[in-house]
Amino acid sequence: MENDKKNIWKIVIQTLVTILTAIGTTLGITSCIG
């Protein structure tokens, strides 16, 4: 069970990083255009 939890957290963190990067890129492009 320990390994499963670690794997889940790894996936969650990677997903959050991807989403934050996408949001940051979108905001960066928007502010550049605006």
PyMOL Python script that loads the backbone (N, CA, C, O; Angstrom):
from pymol import cmd

cmd.read_pdbstr("""\
ATOM      1  N   MET A   1       0.851  -1.212   0.000  1.00  0.00           N
ATOM      2  CA  MET A   1       0.000   0.000   0.000  1.00  0.00           C
ATOM      3  C   MET A   1       0.883   1.258   0.000  1.00  0.00           C
ATOM      4  O   MET A   1       0.534   2.259  -0.625  1.00  0.00           O
ATOM      5  N   GLU A   2       2.017   1.206   0.695  1.00  0.00           N
ATOM      6  CA  GLU A   2       2.904   2.374   0.749  1.00  0.00           C
ATOM      7  C   GLU A   2       3.320   2.810  -0.651  1.00  0.00           C
ATOM      8  O   GLU A   2       3.244   3.992  -0.985  1.00  0.00           O
ATOM      9  N   ASN A   3       3.758   1.860  -1.467  1.00  0.00           N
ATOM     10  CA  ASN A   3       4.200   2.195  -2.822  1.00  0.00           C
ATOM     11  C   ASN A   3       3.060   2.778  -3.639  1.00  0.00           C
ATOM     12  O   ASN A   3       3.265   3.718  -4.407  1.00  0.00           O
ATOM     13  N   ASP A   4       1.858   2.231  -3.481  1.00  0.00           N
ATOM     14  CA  ASP A   4       0.705   2.742  -4.231  1.00  0.00           C
ATOM     15  C   ASP A   4       0.470   4.208  -3.895  1.00  0.00           C
ATOM     16  O   ASP A   4       0.235   5.024  -4.786  1.00  0.00           O
ATOM     17  N   LYS A   5       0.534   4.540  -2.617  1.00  0.00           N
ATOM     18  CA  LYS A   5       0.303   5.938  -2.207  1.00  0.00           C
ATOM     19  C   LYS A   5       1.361   6.845  -2.817  1.00  0.00           C
ATOM     20  O   LYS A   5       1.046   7.927  -3.313  1.00  0.00           O
ATOM     21  N   LYS A   6       2.622   6.405  -2.779  1.00  0.00           N
ATOM     22  CA  LYS A   6       3.701   7.221  -3.343  1.00  0.00           C
ATOM     23  C   LYS A   6       3.467   7.430  -4.830  1.00  0.00           C
ATOM     24  O   LYS A   6       3.647   8.538  -5.335  1.00  0.00           O
ATOM     25  N   ASN A   7       3.066   6.379  -5.537  1.00  0.00           N
ATOM     26  CA  ASN A   7       2.814   6.498  -6.976  1.00  0.00           C
ATOM     27  C   ASN A   7       1.689   7.478  -7.241  1.00  0.00           C
ATOM     28  O   ASN A   7       1.779   8.298  -8.155  1.00  0.00           O
ATOM     29  N   ILE A   8       0.623   7.401  -6.442  1.00  0.00           N
ATOM     30  CA  ILE A   8      -0.522   8.306  -6.614  1.00  0.00           C
ATOM     31  C   ILE A   8      -0.064   9.742  -6.412  1.00  0.00           C
ATOM     32  O   ILE A   8      -0.411  10.624  -7.198  1.00  0.00           O
ATOM     33  N   TRP A   9       0.719   9.980  -5.354  1.00  0.00           N
ATOM     34  CA  TRP A   9       1.194  11.342  -5.085  1.00  0.00           C
ATOM     35  C   TRP A   9       2.063  11.838  -6.222  1.00  0.00           C
ATOM     36  O   TRP A   9       1.996  13.008  -6.601  1.00  0.00           O
ATOM     37  N   LYS A  10       2.904  10.920  -6.783  1.00  0.00           N
ATOM     38  CA  LYS A  10       3.767  11.313  -7.898  1.00  0.00           C
ATOM     39  C   LYS A  10       2.919  11.771  -9.072  1.00  0.00           C
ATOM     40  O   LYS A  10       3.209  12.791  -9.698  1.00  0.00           O
ATOM     41  N   ILE A  11       1.863  11.008  -9.369  1.00  0.00           N
ATOM     42  CA  ILE A  11       0.961  11.348 -10.479  1.00  0.00           C
ATOM     43  C   ILE A  11       0.259  12.666 -10.193  1.00  0.00           C
ATOM     44  O   ILE A  11       0.156  13.520 -11.074  1.00  0.00           O
ATOM     45  N   VAL A  12      -0.225  12.837  -8.965  1.00  0.00           N
ATOM     46  CA  VAL A  12      -0.943  14.063  -8.595  1.00  0.00           C
ATOM     47  C   VAL A  12      -0.027  15.274  -8.759  1.00  0.00           C
ATOM     48  O   VAL A  12      -0.426  16.287  -9.332  1.00  0.00           O
ATOM     49  N   ILE A  13       1.197  15.165  -8.255  1.00  0.00           N
ATOM     50  CA  ILE A  13       2.148  16.285  -8.334  1.00  0.00           C
ATOM     51  C   ILE A  13       2.467  16.604  -9.787  1.00  0.00           C
ATOM     52  O   ILE A  13       2.495  17.771 -10.176  1.00  0.00           O
ATOM     53  N   GLN A  14       2.710  15.558 -10.602  1.00  0.00           N
ATOM     54  CA  GLN A  14       3.015  15.785 -12.016  1.00  0.00           C
ATOM     55  C   GLN A  14       1.849  16.467 -12.706  1.00  0.00           C
ATOM     56  O   GLN A  14       2.044  17.366 -13.523  1.00  0.00           O
ATOM     57  N   THR A  15       0.624  16.038 -12.376  1.00  0.00           N
ATOM     58  CA  THR A  15      -0.562  16.643 -12.991  1.00  0.00           C
ATOM     59  C   THR A  15      -0.669  18.108 -12.594  1.00  0.00           C
ATOM     60  O   THR A  15      -0.926  18.966 -13.438  1.00  0.00           O
ATOM     61  N   LEU A  16      -0.473  18.397 -11.305  1.00  0.00           N
ATOM     62  CA  LEU A  16      -0.554  19.785 -10.828  1.00  0.00           C
ATOM     63  C   LEU A  16       0.493  20.648 -11.522  1.00  0.00           C
ATOM     64  O   LEU A  16       0.198  21.766 -11.944  1.00  0.00           O
ATOM     65  N   VAL A  17       1.719  20.130 -11.640  1.00  0.00           N
ATOM     66  CA  VAL A  17       2.793  20.889 -12.293  1.00  0.00           C
ATOM     67  C   VAL A  17       2.418  21.178 -13.740  1.00  0.00           C
ATOM     68  O   VAL A  17       2.617  22.289 -14.232  1.00  0.00           O
ATOM     69  N   THR A  18       1.869  20.164 -14.421  1.00  0.00           N
ATOM     70  CA  THR A  18       1.473  20.349 -15.821  1.00  0.00           C
ATOM     71  C   THR A  18       0.399  21.416 -15.935  1.00  0.00           C
ATOM     72  O   THR A  18       0.471  22.285 -16.803  1.00  0.00           O
ATOM     73  N   ILE A  19      -0.606  21.352 -15.051  1.00  0.00           N
ATOM     74  CA  ILE A  19      -1.706  22.327 -15.086  1.00  0.00           C
ATOM     75  C   ILE A  19      -1.173  23.725 -14.786  1.00  0.00           C
ATOM     76  O   ILE A  19      -1.506  24.685 -15.481  1.00  0.00           O
ATOM     77  N   LEU A  20      -0.339  23.837 -13.744  1.00  0.00           N
ATOM     78  CA  LEU A  20       0.208  25.149 -13.375  1.00  0.00           C
ATOM     79  C   LEU A  20       1.045  25.714 -14.517  1.00  0.00           C
ATOM     80  O   LEU A  20       0.983  26.910 -14.801  1.00  0.00           O
ATOM     81  N   THR A  21       1.828  24.855 -15.173  1.00  0.00           N
ATOM     82  CA  THR A  21       2.645  25.306 -16.302  1.00  0.00           C
ATOM     83  C   THR A  21       1.758  25.806 -17.424  1.00  0.00           C
ATOM     84  O   THR A  21       2.040  26.838 -18.033  1.00  0.00           O
ATOM     85  N   ALA A  22       0.676  25.069 -17.701  1.00  0.00           N
ATOM     86  CA  ALA A  22      -0.248  25.470 -18.766  1.00  0.00           C
ATOM     87  C   ALA A  22      -0.880  26.814 -18.428  1.00  0.00           C
ATOM     88  O   ALA A  22      -0.987  27.688 -19.290  1.00  0.00           O
ATOM     89  N   ILE A  23      -1.300  26.982 -17.176  1.00  0.00           N
ATOM     90  CA  ILE A  23      -1.925  28.245 -16.749  1.00  0.00           C
ATOM     91  C   ILE A  23      -0.900  29.378 -16.841  1.00  0.00           C
ATOM     92  O   ILE A  23      -1.212  30.463 -17.332  1.00  0.00           O
ATOM     93  N   GLY A  24       0.306  29.125 -16.374  1.00  0.00           N
ATOM     94  CA  GLY A  24       1.353  30.141 -16.414  1.00  0.00           C
ATOM     95  C   GLY A  24       1.647  30.550 -17.849  1.00  0.00           C
ATOM     96  O   GLY A  24       1.804  31.737 -18.136  1.00  0.00           O
ATOM     97  N   THR A  25       1.724  29.574 -18.755  1.00  0.00           N
ATOM     98  CA  THR A  25       1.978  29.880 -20.162  1.00  0.00           C
ATOM     99  C   THR A  25       0.845  30.708 -20.732  1.00  0.00           C
ATOM    100  O   THR A  25       1.078  31.696 -21.429  1.00  0.00           O
ATOM    101  N   THR A  26      -0.391  30.306 -20.434  1.00  0.00           N
ATOM    102  CA  THR A  26      -1.558  31.037 -20.946  1.00  0.00           C
ATOM    103  C   THR A  26      -1.551  32.473 -20.437  1.00  0.00           C
ATOM    104  O   THR A  26      -1.759  33.412 -21.206  1.00  0.00           O
ATOM    105  N   LEU A  27      -1.311  32.643 -19.130  1.00  0.00           N
ATOM    106  CA  LEU A  27      -1.287  33.992 -18.555  1.00  0.00           C
ATOM    107  C   LEU A  27      -0.151  34.808 -19.162  1.00  0.00           C
ATOM    108  O   LEU A  27      -0.317  35.993 -19.450  1.00  0.00           O
ATOM    109  N   GLY A  28       0.996  34.175 -19.354  1.00  0.00           N
ATOM    110  CA  GLY A  28       2.149  34.869 -19.929  1.00  0.00           C
ATOM    111  C   GLY A  28       1.839  35.356 -21.336  1.00  0.00           C
ATOM    112  O   GLY A  28       2.125  36.504 -21.677  1.00  0.00           O
ATOM    113  N   ILE A  29       1.249  34.480 -22.157  1.00  0.00           N
ATOM    114  CA  ILE A  29       0.898  34.858 -23.531  1.00  0.00           C
ATOM    115  C   ILE A  29      -0.152  35.960 -23.509  1.00  0.00           C
ATOM    116  O   ILE A  29      -0.054  36.932 -24.258  1.00  0.00           O
ATOM    117  N   THR A  30      -1.154  35.808 -22.652  1.00  0.00           N
ATOM    118  CA  THR A  30      -2.240  36.797 -22.579  1.00  0.00           C
ATOM    119  C   THR A  30      -1.694  38.167 -22.184  1.00  0.00           C
ATOM    120  O   THR A  30      -2.052  39.176 -22.792  1.00  0.00           O
ATOM    121  N   SER A  31      -0.832  38.209 -21.171  1.00  0.00           N
ATOM    122  CA  SER A  31      -0.287  39.491 -20.712  1.00  0.00           C
ATOM    123  C   SER A  31       0.613  40.094 -21.787  1.00  0.00           C
ATOM    124  O   SER A  31       0.688  41.317 -21.913  1.00  0.00           O
ATOM    125  N   CYS A  32       1.288  39.263 -22.555  1.00  0.00           N
ATOM    126  CA  CYS A  32       2.149  39.774 -23.633  1.00  0.00           C
ATOM    127  C   CYS A  32       1.287  40.414 -24.714  1.00  0.00           C
ATOM    128  O   CYS A  32       1.600  41.497 -25.207  1.00  0.00           O
ATOM    129  N   ILE A  33       0.198  39.737 -25.080  1.00  0.00           N
ATOM    130  CA  ILE A  33      -0.698  40.260 -26.118  1.00  0.00           C
ATOM    131  C   ILE A  33      -1.399  41.507 -25.594  1.00  0.00           C
ATOM    132  O   ILE A  33      -1.506  42.514 -26.294  1.00  0.00           O
ATOM    133  N   GLY A  34      -1.880  41.426 -24.342  1.00  0.00           N
ATOM    134  CA  GLY A  34      -2.616  42.547 -23.776  1.00  0.00           C
ATOM    135  C   GLY A  34      -1.678  43.705 -23.488  1.00  0.00           C
ATOM    136  O   GLY A  34      -2.117  44.749 -23.005  1.00  0.00           O
TER     137      GLY A  34
END
""", "prot")
cmd.dss("prot")
cmd.show_as("cartoon", "prot")
cmd.util.cbc("prot")
cmd.orient("prot")
